[in-house]
Amino acid sequence: MKLRSKLGLGLIALCLSLPALAISLNEAMSALGSAKAAGQVGEQPDGYLGVVNSSGQAADIAAQINQARRAEYQRLAKDNGLQLGDVEALAGQKALEKTPSGQYIQVNGKWVRK
């Protein structure tokens, strides 16, 4: 019974510590430039970041920034009487155009260096 109790407490402690492993939006924003330059994340036509190479914190960076982008896209859509999909598509088009050479963008569902 003691072993079961210790295992239970260990699992609870692990679960409580997992959210602490995620990065904040500020950390994600700070890491975005280097993650793009390293080919870990890239811009997608839907206005969101995608994971090109899942090394490092690529997934966490993309998730944090995509969450913030979605909130902003929703706000813009509501404020301007637009559909969310239209705002996402326009943002995606602009992001693809602004992406510097050497970084990844998604074209027809495939990652390519611009």
N, C-alpha and C positions, 0 to 999 in steps of 0.2 A: 504494500500500500504506500509506503514511503517513496518508492521509486516512481510510482504513478503520479504521486503528488508533485514530486520534483520535476518530472517531465511536463506536467501540466503547467507548472509555474514557468518553466523554461519556454514553453510555447507561447504563453501569454506575454512574457517579456520580449520575445522575438517579434511577435505581432505588433506590440506597442512601439518597437524601435523602427519598424519598417518605414512608416511615413517620414521619419527623420532622414532616411537615406535619399529621398527625393530632393531635387534641387528647387530653389525658389525661382520665380519669374526673373528677378534681378540677376541671379546667377546664370540663368539660361540666356538672357539678353547679353550678358558679358561674354559668354562662351560661344555665342552664335557665329561671330566672324571667323573664329579659328576653326569651328566645326565645319563651316562651309568651305573654308580654304583647304581643310584636310580631307574633303570629300565625304564627310560623314552624313551631312544633311544637304538637301537641295530644295529648290522651289518647284512647286507643282502648279499645273494650270488651274486648279481649284482654289488657289489663294492660300494654301497651307504648305507647311514644310513636310517633307517626306524623309524617311531614313534611307540613305543610300548605302551606308556601311554601318552596321550596328555596333561598331567598336566604341569604347568610351561611354560618354553619357548622351549619345546621339538621340536615343529614344526619349530620354527625359527632357532634353532641350526642345525637341520637336513638340512633345506633349504640352509643355508649359507655354511655349510661344503660340502654338495652335489654339490653346484654350483662350489666351488673351486676344488673338486675332478673331476668333469666332465671336467673342463678346463684342468686339468693336464692329465687326461686320453686321451683327444683329442690330446694334445701335444705329449704324448708318442706314440700314434697310428701313428700320422703323421711322427714323427721323425724316427720310426722304420718300417714303411711300413706295419702296422698291421690294422686290422679292430677294430673299437671302441669297439664293443661287446666282442672281444677277450681280450682286455686290461681290460675291466670292469669285465669279468669273472675271470681273473687271480687275479685282485686286490681283488675281493670278496672272492675268495678261501683263499688268504693270510690273509685277515681281519678276516675271520671266524676261521682260525687256531690260530691266535694270540690273539683272544678274551679270556680274563681270565675267569676262572670258576666263576659262579655266575652272569655273565652278559648275556644279551639276544642276541641270534642269530636267524636268520630266517631259518627254515628247512622245505622244502616242503610247503612253504607259511604260516607256523605257527611259532609264537614266542615261543622259548623254552629257559630255562636257561641252559647255558653250564655247 
